[in-house]
Amino acid sequence: MTGLAILVVIPTTRGPLRLRSLNPRPGLPAPAAFADGDYRPLPWSADYARLCAPGGPVARLGGEAGGPHELRLSGSFDAGRSWEVPVCLAHGLAARGHRFVAEPAEADLILWATGAVDLDLAVLPGDYALLDKIERSRTLLAEAPDVPLAVLLPEGPEREPAAAAFHALGRKEAPRLLPGETVQAAVEALTQPNQMNASEPQRRARRLALPAGAAAAVVLVALGGFFALGARQAPVVGSGNDPAAGTASVEPAPVAAPVAEIAPPSPPPAEAPAAIRVEELRAPPGSSCRRVAFGAEQPERRPVTPESGDRLAPTRLVPELCGLAIAAAPGLRLEIGPELRAAALPPVRLADGAQGYFLREGSRQNLVYAVQARPEPGAARPGGRIVHALTR
């Protein structure tokens, strides 16, 4: 069967990006993402490689979805994970024979999707600024009001208003709301044959199916209404692991006779933050480092304490140790020793700005590495250096 020409829109709060191409590249050492016309991988390309790694989320789509691919977009973005859902959908569609175009007028279908995924390709609920992204996508979508539009909206505070906003765009056909629970369900919904409006003039060679429950969906679309998706309870993400600081009570000494009031001693000046902070990234009880590395679980973070001089206390290579988080004080830049870089996956930027180094499965062996923090130009504070060992 002939594949569809699909425009995949990756919305951001700065404006929509377009997926230009997605092609298998067996010669690449790892999947990589590029801006159109540039040979340098995008800053988050390492995250994309992890998404497509063997045993990772994209591999669950089966067929040719996994393996080294070259992903090209019309631009990039600074941070966030909401690109994961549209990129995973693109992998699933490409594995089923569909192709991608960059212009709305060339498309048989426009796919607008946002959200992050876990290891099992479940779409994570959250606040994805849906209304802002829709508003910034309005001009692009208006270029081809006759092209069918499919939308995946994750569960979150703006999901219902966002669905209403899409239906208010005034397109020729009502937007099709895809199942928002998993990427697999959305791919299946997109690739089912469409049996609606067979007598309508065929502007395109193909149309995509409505989401699951085809008979009910046909009736609802014919009426121009919504269909409801089952609500998911958002998972509770734990907060930081720093224990609350305890306080000790002091019994006042008896006073023999009235004395002049003495002012309490001034608190000691706050200690300047260390130039380099290192924390262990551990799998929570009942989880695994594989789930942590692919974002299905949040790691527990345990500070590595200083030992003597520039050395930190050694870290044991226990099974629940997934990697290390390393951060520098403001005004400093990090230089990580090659020993750790060789034993870990490409670094990822964690939510607090630290660099996350997740250990490779086959590299869990004794090693000693150094980290140097060097001042940025014009920085007032000095740098620093630490040495840290990973031991069995």
N, C-alpha and C positions, 0 to 999 in steps of 0.2 A: 504494500500500500504506500502511496505517496505521503511523505512527511509534510507537516505544516510549516509555514514560515512564521516564526514567533518572535515578537519583540518582548524581551524580558526587561522590565523596568525595576531598578533597584532604588527605591526612594530614600532620600536623606533629608535632613533638616536644612541643608543648603541647596537642595534641588535634586531632581531625579538623575540617576546615572542610567546608561543603557549598556546592556551586555552586547558587545560587538561580535564576539566569537567564542567558541568553546571547542577545542580540537584535541584529540589524543596526540601526545608527543612522547612516544616510547623512548626517545633519546634523552629526555630530561631526567636528571637524577631524582627529581621530586616534582610534584605538581607546583605550578607557579602562576601568579597573577600579574598582569601587566596593564598599564594604561595604553590605549591605542597609539601605536607609533613609537613606543619606547621599548628599549631592550632591557631596562633595569626593572627587576621585580618590585612590586608595590610594597610599602612598609609592612602590610599585614599578610604578605604572601606566605610567610611561615605558618600562620594560622590556617590559611587555605590548604597548605600541604598536609597539615595535621588532620584537617577535615576529610581529606581524600586518601589518607594513609591506609594500608591494608588493616582490616579490622576496625576502621574508623566509621563514622556515620554514613558517608557516601557509599561505602562498600555494601551497606545494607540494601541499596537500591537494586543490586544484582546486575548481571550482564556486563556491559562495557562502561558502566557508570564510574567505576573506580579506576585506579591506575594513573600514571602521569598524564596530566592534561595541561594545555596552555589556555588560560582564561584571560580574555581581553575585555576591558571596560572602557567607557568613554572618559573616565576620570577616576579619582580616588576620593578618600575621605580620611578624617583624622583618627577616629576611634569608633568603638562600638562593634556589635556582633549582628546587627539586624540584616546584614548582607547574606547571612548563612542560609536562610530559607530560600530566597530567590535563586541563589547559586546551586543549592541542592536540587531544587526543582528543575533547573536547567540541565543538570547532570542526568536526572531521571528521564527527561524528555529527549535529550540527545541519545541516550541509550535505546530509546524506542523509535529512533529514525527521524526525529524532527530536527529542523535547522533553525538558525537564528538570523534575524535581520536587525538593522539599527534604525530604520526609519518607519514611523507608524504607517505610512501609506503603502509600504511594501509588505505589511504583515497580514497574515490570515487571522492572527489573534494577538492581542496585547495582554501580557501577564504582569500584573502589579502585585508584588508580595514583599513582606517584610517580616523579620523575626529571627530569633536565635533558636538553635536546636540542641538537644542533648545527644548522648551517644547512640540512642535508639531512634533518632530522628523525630522525637516528639518536639512539637513547637512549644517553646517556653513562654508562659504568660508573662506579661509585663507592660510597662508604660512605654510605648514605642512612638509617642508623639504623632499618632496617626493623622489627626486633623491637620496638623502643620504640614506633614508630608503630602497629604492629598492636595492641599492648597497650592503647594509648590509644584505639583505635578499637573495642575490644571491645564496649563498652556500646552504641554506635550500631548496630553490626551485629547485636547481639542483639535489637534492637527488631523485626526482621523476619527471623526465621530461615528462613522459607519462600521468601523472594525470592531468585532466582538471583544469585550473586555472581561477577563477573569481576574478575580481578586482573592488573595488570602490575607485575612485579618486575624492576628493572634488574639487570644483572650486578654482582656485588660480593661482599664477604665474608659477607653474611648472606642471600644469596638462597635457598640450599637450606633453612636453618633457617626462613626466613620462609614458604616454600612449605609446609613441614611444619606450621607454626603455623596457617596458614589451614585446612589440612585437618583440624586438630584442633579447630576451632571447633564442630563438631557441627551443621552446617547440614543442612537437608533434602536439598539437592543439594551434591555436592562442588564447591568453587570451581573456576572455569575459569581456568587460567593462560594468559594471552595471550602471543603472541610478544613478546619483550622487546627485539628488535634495533632496530626502527624503529616510529614512530607509524603510518606507512602500513600496515604489516603488521597491527598491532593493530586498526586501524579496519576493514580488510578482514575480519579474523576475526570482529569483532563484528557485521558487517552481512551475513554469509552466512546463508541460511535454516537454521534448526535442524531436523534430521530425527530427533532422538533422542526416544524415548519418546512416540510419537504417541498411544498409548493412555492415557497418564497424564491424570488429570483436569486440565482447563485452568483453572488459577487465574488465568493472565494471557492476554491475547490473543496475545502473541508471546513467543518465546524467542530468544536470540541464539545464533549459531553457535559451535561450538568452534573453537579455533585451527586453523591450516592443517594439512592432512592429515586431512580430515574422517573418512574411513573408519576410520583408526587411532585417531583421537581418540574416536569413538563407542565403540569397543571398550574403550578405557582408562577412559572415564568410567563405562561400565556396570560395570566391575570395581572402580570407586572408586579407581583408582590415579593415578599421575602420568604425564605425558608429558614427555619431556626436550626442552629447547630447546638449540640449538647454542650453545656457549660462544664468547664474543668476547674477544679479547685486549684488555685495557684499553690505551688510548693512553697514551704516556708524555708527561707534561706537564713542560716544562722548568722549571728553577728560575730564580731571579733572575738578572739579567744583570750584576750588579756584579762586576767582575774582582777576583780575589784580590789583596790588597795585597802588593806585593813587599818584600823586605828587602835592605838593602845591607850587605856585610861590610866592616869597618874593620880595617886592618892595625894592630896595636898598635905604638906607638913604642918603640924600644929604651930601656932604663933604664941609665944610666951607673953608678949606685950605688944601694944600698937606700934607699928613701924611705918616709916614713910613708904608710900606706894612706889613700887618699882615697875618700870615699864617692862613688858615682856620682851625677850630677846628678839631681834629681827630675824626673820627666816633666812636661811642661807641662800645665796644667789643661785638661780636656776642653772643647772649644768648645761653647757652647750651640747647640742646633739652630736653624736658620733659622726665622723665623716662618712663611714660606711656602715650599713646595717644589713645583717645576714639573718635570714629566717629559714627554718626547715619547712618544707611543704609536705604534709603528711595526709594520707588517706584517712577519712573519718572511720570510726568503728563500723564494720559491716560493709565497707565499700572497698574499692581497689584503686591503684594508681592509674589504671587504664581509664576508669570512669572519671577520675580527677583530671587527667590530661586532656580529655575530650569535652570537659565542661559539664558533665552530667552531675558532678558533685563539687562542692566548694572544699578546697583543702583546709586542713587545720594548719595554722601558722605558729611555729614555736621559735622564739628568738634564740640565736646561737650566742652564748655568753663569752666574753673575753676570758682568756686564760692567763697569759703573761706577755708583756710587750705588745708586739703587733700580731700575736697568735690568738686564734679563737679556740675554744674547746672543741675537740674532734667530734664529728657526727658519725654515729653508727649507721651502717648500710643495712638497716632492718627492712623487711618487705614493705612496711607501710610508709617508708621514706620515698616520696615521689620526686623530689627535687629541692631546689633552693630558690628563695626570693632574695634578690640583692638590690639595694637602693643606696643612693648617695644623698648627702645633705644638699640643700639648694646651692647652686653656684658651682657644683662639682660635676664632672663627667667620669664615668666608670670605664676602666680597662680591665677586662676579665681575662684571666690566664688561659692559655690554650688547653691545659689539661682538663678543665671543667667544660670548655666549649666542645672538645672532642667527645666527651662522655655524655653530652646532653643534646636534646633536640634543639633546633633553632630557638633563640629566646623569644618569649612573648611578653607583651606589656600587661601587667596586672592592673587591677582597678585602681590601686593607690599609686601607680606610676613605677613601681618596682619592676625589675626584670626577672621573669620567671624562667628558670632553667630546669626542665623536666628530664630526668635521667633516661637514657636509652635502655631498652631491655637487656642488651648484651654488653653493657658498659658498667655494670655495677661491680667495680673493683676498687681496691685501695688507690687513692690518689691524693696528692697535695697540690693545691692551686693558690695563686695569689690574686688579689684584687687591688688595683691602684685607683685612687680618686684624685683627679687632677683638676685644678681650678679652671673654670671658664675664663675667657678674657675679661678683665675688669672685676673679677670676683674678689671680695674682701677676705674671705676665710682661706686658710691653708688647706692643702689636700691631705691625704692619708693613705695608708697601706695596711692590708691585713693578709694573714696566711691562715688557711683553713684546710683541714684534712678530712677526708671521708674514709672510714675504716670499717672492716668487717668485724 
